[in-house]
């Protein structure tokens, strides 16, 4: 304790002496020796410039200043213990909190059904909001708490203020219409290069991994259509002679729609990792720990199909 300062323990000692009018009783209450408690009380007298208690035949009698201080001391101790030092808790069964998750439409369609099911089963009253902030804004909104989690392939989130956990690894495959017999029957490298391609290209999308890989390998495609919309590829491919190279998880989901064939690429595909990302500022928060745990378990429980 420094001059003119009063800590929590000192305030609790003051309250005990005031209420019991006894140094011995206060010492027993706080598990201290009588001399130790007297020393602490002496420091308070110096800090508050008052005797605080006077020894009499009927016990330690408070001074006028002590009578003034007892109310504020009790309020201060209650505030510190109940509002500052009280352990944070989160009850998913009763919480009505809204959690915000940043992700692309592709990640949402591929992974969110399992996440929503797991969260709603454990916390039926919480609400979810998914967002897709611009890449140049994602770091800010995650850092400032506007978003709780970010999901997906997000290589730009490398700042030390963020943490991450891998939940999925994916690669690329080719899709074509079931009517496209030349490609569907045999996709070798020559056929792949001669075929007409549609490419889904958007800032930050996984597709850039494949593009860089093709450039390094010297593989040139005949790209006749470029679009920012991955979700439109099943209709385009199933109704034309175009083919597309897309992440396997998305291709498997599209193939369920019918009229599509899923084929391995005629070369080794690059792979990429998807992560959960969050700010270190919320790492210890009970609600965030719960959210991350449930989301992660849901994401790794089974591969997307």
C-alpha positions in Angstrom: 0.0 0.0 0.0 1.3 3.5 -0.9 0.4 6.7 0.8 -3.2 7.9 0.3 -4.3 4.5 -1.1 -6.7 1.9 0.2 -7.0 -1.6 -1.3 -9.8 -4.1 -1.1 -8.3 -6.1 1.7 -7.9 -3.0 3.8 -11.5 -2.0 3.3 -12.7 -5.4 4.3 -10.6 -5.2 7.5 -12.0 -1.7 8.2 -15.6 -3.1 7.9 -14.8 -6.1 10.1 -13.4 -3.9 12.9 -16.3 -1.4 12.5 -18.9 -4.2 12.8 -17.3 -6.2 15.5 -15.6 -3.4 17.4 -12.7 -5.8 17.9 -9.2 -6.2 16.4 -8.9 -9.8 17.7 -12.3 -10.8 16.1 -11.4 -9.1 12.8 -8.0 -10.9 12.8 -9.6 -14.3 13.3 -12.2 -13.5 10.5 -9.4 -12.7 8.0 -7.0 -15.4 9.1 -4.4 -12.9 10.3 -2.4 -12.4 13.4 -3.5 -9.6 15.7 -0.2 -7.7 15.0 -0.7 -8.2 11.2 -4.1 -6.7 11.3 -3.0 -3.9 13.6 -0.3 -3.0 11.1 -2.8 -3.0 8.2 -5.1 -0.7 10.3 -2.2 1.6 11.0 -1.5 2.0 7.3 -5.2 2.9 6.7 -5.0 5.5 9.5 -2.0 7.1 7.7 -3.7 6.9 4.3 -7.0 8.4 5.5 -5.4 10.9 8.0 -7.6 9.7 10.8 -7.4 7.4 13.8 -10.6 5.6 12.6 -11.0 3.6 15.8 -10.3 4.4 19.4 -9.7 1.7 22.0 -12.1 1.9 24.9 -13.3 -0.4 27.7 -16.2 -1.4 25.4 -14.1 -2.1 22.4 -12.8 -0.3 19.3 -15.1 2.7 18.9 -15.3 4.3 15.4 -14.4 8.0 15.0 -16.7 10.4 13.3 -14.7 9.9 10.1 -15.1 6.1 10.3 -18.9 6.5 10.6 -18.7 8.6 7.4 -16.7 6.0 5.6 -18.5 2.8 6.5 -21.3 3.3 3.9 -18.9 4.1 1.0 -16.6 1.3 2.1 -19.4 -1.3 2.0 -20.5 0.0 -1.4 -17.0 -0.2 -2.8 -16.4 -3.7 -1.6 -19.7 -4.9 -3.0 -19.0 -3.2 -6.3 -15.5 -4.7 -6.6 -16.5 -8.2 -5.6 -19.8 -8.5 -7.5 -19.0 -6.4 -10.6 -15.3 -6.5 -11.1 -14.0 -9.7 -9.4 -17.1 -11.8 -10.0 -16.4 -14.8 -12.3 -17.9 -14.4 -15.7 -20.4 -17.1 -16.6 -22.4 -18.1 -19.6 -25.4 -20.3 -19.6 -26.2 -21.4 -23.2 -29.5 -22.9 -22.1 -30.9 -19.5 -21.2 -28.8 -17.0 -23.1 -30.5 -14.9 -25.7 -27.3 -13.5 -27.0 -26.7 -12.8 -30.7 -23.4 -14.1 -32.2 -22.1 -12.8 -35.5 -20.1 -15.0 -37.8 -18.2 -13.7 -40.9 -18.0 -16.0 -43.8 -18.6 -16.2 -47.6 -21.7 -17.5 -49.1 -19.8 -20.6 -50.2 -18.6 -21.4 -46.6 -22.1 -20.7 -45.3 -23.7 -23.1 -47.7 -21.1 -25.8 -47.1 -20.6 -25.7 -43.4 -23.4 -23.7 -41.6 -26.2 -26.4 -41.6 -24.2 -28.5 -39.1 -23.2 -25.4 -37.1 -26.7 -24.1 -36.8 -28.0 -27.5 -35.8 -25.4 -27.9 -33.1 -25.9 -24.4 -31.7 -29.7 -24.5 -31.7 -29.6 -27.9 -29.9 -27.5 -26.6 -27.1 -28.7 -23.0 -26.9 -32.2 -22.8 -28.3 -32.6 -19.1 -27.5 -29.5 -17.6 -29.0 -29.5 -15.9 -32.4 -27.0 -16.0 -35.2 -26.1 -13.4 -37.8 -23.8 -14.2 -40.7 -21.9 -11.4 -42.4 -19.6 -11.0 -45.4 -17.6 -7.9 -44.8 -15.2 -6.7 -47.5 -11.8 -8.2 -47.1 -10.2 -4.9 -46.3 -12.7 -4.5 -43.4 -12.7 -8.0 -42.0 -9.6 -7.4 -39.8 -11.1 -4.3 -38.3 -14.6 -5.7 -37.5 -13.0 -8.8 -36.0 -10.6 -6.8 -33.9 -13.3 -4.3 -32.7 -15.7 -7.1 -31.7 -18.3 -6.4 -34.4 -17.8 -10.0 -35.5 -17.3 -12.9 -33.1 -15.8 -15.5 -35.4 -14.6 -15.6 -39.0 -14.7 -18.9 -40.9 -12.9 -20.0 -44.0 -9.8 -19.6 -46.0 -8.6 -16.2 -44.9 -4.9 -15.9 -45.4 -4.9 -12.1 -44.7 -5.8 -12.6 -41.1 -2.2 -13.1 -39.9 -2.0 -10.4 -37.3 -0.8 -11.5 -33.9 -3.9 -10.0 -32.4 -5.9 -13.0 -33.9 -6.0 -16.6 -33.1 -7.1 -19.4 -35.4 -7.8 -23.2 -35.4 -7.9 -25.3 -38.5 -11.2 -27.2 -39.1 -11.0 -28.4 -42.7 -8.7 -29.0 -45.6 -9.9 -29.0 -49.2 -8.6 -29.4 -52.7 -10.0 -28.8 -56.2 -11.9 -31.0 -58.7 -13.5 -30.5 -62.0 -17.3 -30.5 -62.7 -18.9 -30.9 -66.1 -22.4 -31.5 -67.4 -23.5 -35.2 -67.5 -24.1 -34.6 -71.3 -20.5 -33.6 -71.8 -19.3 -37.0 -72.8 -15.9 -36.1 -74.1 -14.9 -34.7 -70.7 -16.9 -37.0 -68.5 -15.5 -40.2 -70.0 -11.8 -39.3 -69.8 -10.3 -36.1 -68.4 -6.6 -36.1 -69.3 -4.4 -33.0 -69.3 -4.9 -32.4 -73.1 -8.7 -32.6 -72.8 -8.6 -30.3 -69.8 -6.6 -27.6 -71.6 -8.6 -27.8 -74.8 -12.0 -27.7 -73.0 -13.8 -24.4 -72.6 -13.8 -23.2 -68.9 -15.9 -21.0 -66.7 -14.0 -19.5 -63.8 -15.5 -18.2 -60.6 -13.2 -15.3 -59.6 -13.8 -13.0 -56.7 -11.4 -11.1 -54.3 -9.9 -13.5 -51.7 -11.7 -16.5 -53.1 -9.9 -19.9 -52.9 -9.8 -19.9 -56.7 -6.7 -17.8 -56.6 -4.8 -20.8 -55.2 -5.6 -22.8 -58.2 -4.8 -20.0 -60.6 -1.3 -19.6 -59.1 -0.8 -23.3 -59.2 -1.7 -23.5 -62.9 0.7 -20.6 -63.6 3.6 -22.4 -61.8 2.8 -25.6 -63.8 2.6 -23.8 -67.1 -1.0 -25.1 -67.6 -3.0 -22.8 -69.9 -6.8 -23.1 -70.0 -9.3 -21.9 -72.5 -11.4 -19.6 -70.2 -14.4 -18.3 -72.1 -16.5 -17.0 -69.1 -15.4 -15.4 -65.8 -18.0 -14.7 -63.1 -17.9 -13.7 -59.4 -20.7 -16.1 -58.6 -19.7 -19.7 -57.7 -23.3 -20.5 -57.0 -24.2 -20.1 -60.6 -21.8 -22.7 -61.9 -24.0 -25.7 -61.6 -26.6 -24.2 -64.0 -24.0 -22.9 -66.4 -22.1 -26.1 -66.5 -25.1 -28.4 -66.7 -26.6 -26.4 -69.7 -23.4 -25.8 -71.7 -20.2 -27.5 -72.8 -18.2 -25.5 -70.2 -16.4 -27.1 -67.4 -15.2 -25.6 -64.0 -12.5 -26.3 -61.5 -13.8 -25.7 -58.0 -13.3 -26.8 -54.3 -14.2 -30.4 -53.8 -16.7 -29.6 -50.9 -18.6 -27.3 -53.2 -18.5 -29.7 -56.1 -19.9 -32.5 -53.9 -22.8 -30.3 -52.9 -23.5 -29.2 -56.5 -23.4 -32.8 -57.7 -26.4 -33.6 -55.5 -28.4 -31.3 -57.7 -28.0 -33.8 -60.6 -26.9 -33.3 -64.2 -23.3 -32.9 -63.1 -20.3 -35.2 -63.1 -17.4 -34.7 -60.6 -13.9 -35.6 -61.9 -10.4 -35.5 -60.5 -8.1 -33.0 -62.0 -5.5 -34.4 -64.5 -2.8 -33.1 -62.2 -2.1 -33.0 -58.5 -4.5 -30.4 -57.0 -3.2 -27.8 -54.5 -4.8 -27.9 -51.1 -5.9 -25.1 -48.8 -6.9 -25.0 -45.1 -10.0 -23.4 -43.6 -9.8 -22.0 -40.1 -11.8 -20.5 -37.3 -10.5 -17.0 -36.6 -11.1 -14.9 -33.5 -9.5 -11.9 -31.7 -7.3 -12.5 -28.6 -9.4 -9.9 -26.8 -12.3 -12.4 -26.5 -10.2 -15.5 -26.1 -11.0 -15.9 -22.4 -14.6 -14.8 -22.6 -16.8 -17.7 -21.4 -19.4 -17.1 -24.1 -16.8 -17.1 -26.8 -15.1 -20.2 -25.5 -18.4 -22.0 -25.6 -19.2 -20.7 -29.1 -15.8 -21.7 -30.5 -16.0 -25.1 -29.0 -19.5 -25.9 -30.3 -18.7 -24.5 -33.8 -15.4 -26.4 -34.0 -16.9 -29.7 -32.9 -19.7 -29.3 -35.4 -17.3 -28.5 -38.3 -15.0 -31.5 -37.7 -17.7 -34.0 -36.7 -18.1 -35.0 -40.3 -17.0 -33.8 -43.7 -19.4 -31.6 -45.6 -21.4 -33.5 -48.2 
